[in-house]
Amino acid sequence: MPKTLIIYAHPNERSFCAAIKESVIQVLRERKYDFYIRDLYALQFQPVLYEDNYLQFYQNKLPEDIAAEQEYLAWAEHIIFIYPTWWNSMPAILKGYIDRVFTNGFAFRFVNDKTEGLLEGKKAHVFQTTGHSQEFIATKQLVSAMYDTTDLGIFRFTGMETLTHKFFYSVPYVDKKAREIMLGEVKDIIQII
Ligand SMILES: Cc1cc2nc3c(=O)[nH]c(=O)nc-3n(C[C@H](O)[C@H](O)[C@H](O)COP(=O)(O)O)c2cc1C
């Protein structure tokens, strides 16, 4: 059974992201997958890379909270990220998680003049909600920009393969039926990871 890690970044349990998280967990339980969830707001994850930590970043000395997160990532084969779009990107708490946890020496390293991804073999899955409609953001290239910065700039850079990056558009404005269809899509994707 694939070892699966959920990285969840939403402050509100009544959000659509929370419903996505519950759908993912339901399938993982049904299929008896080994999984952990890191709920960044519930953990009150400290997302700012301050100077002390920044200096450690280049010396491979890690604070305890970061070492713990790296253990979860090192263990996982599939990593499922669930978050809303905030300012055409991920929420700051998740960006800060990447800043602090995906360190030089853990997520990538420099070999001569090149970088090498150290998370090779791991599979990434992203479920990202938006307020805007697909028509509104896709035509302004904001969706392709988000695919590139996340899937290429973070995941591929660190050696991971993105198997899923699913946007759910306009979620505050769609009806219950449309939401159920979306949650069905989430379950179908997780069934076959
Ligand atoms: C701080 C903030 C910034 C936002 N920026 C965007 C944005 O850039 N593009 C967008 O489509 N929606 C934006 N939204 C709307 C959210 O993406 C939307 O409400 C959310 O995806 C709905 O899903 P949820 O119920 O899981 O929160 C923003 C919302 C907040 C609170």
The ligand as a Gaussian input file, in Angstrom:
#p B3LYP/6-31G(d) Opt

LIG

0 1
 C       -6.436000      36.081000       0.923000
 C       -7.241000      35.532000      -0.222000
 C       -6.774000      35.665000      -1.515000
 C       -7.490000      35.124000      -2.589000
 N       -6.951000      35.203000      -3.851000
 C       -7.573000      34.567000      -4.879000
 C       -6.987000      34.533000      -6.172000
 O       -5.921000      35.063000      -6.425000
 N       -7.647000      33.856000      -7.169000
 C       -8.831000      33.215000      -6.938000
 O       -9.357000      32.588000      -7.861000
 N       -9.435000      33.255000      -5.711000
 C       -8.818000      33.896000      -4.684000
 N       -9.378000      33.891000      -3.433000
 C      -10.650000      33.150000      -3.231000
 C      -10.362000      31.727000      -2.758000
 O       -9.474000      31.053000      -3.629000
 C      -11.644000      30.919000      -2.660000
 O      -12.508000      31.553000      -1.760000
 C      -11.342000      29.503000      -2.190000
 O      -10.578000      28.810000      -3.132000
 C      -12.626000      28.748000      -1.943000
 O      -12.314000      27.453000      -1.428000
 P      -12.419000      27.149000       0.133000
 O      -13.901000      27.044000       0.467000
 O      -11.731000      25.851000       0.321000
 O      -11.761000      28.309000       0.843000
 C       -8.718000      34.465000      -2.355000
 C       -9.203000      34.361000      -1.024000
 C       -8.474000      34.882000       0.018000
 C       -9.016000      34.744000       1.429000

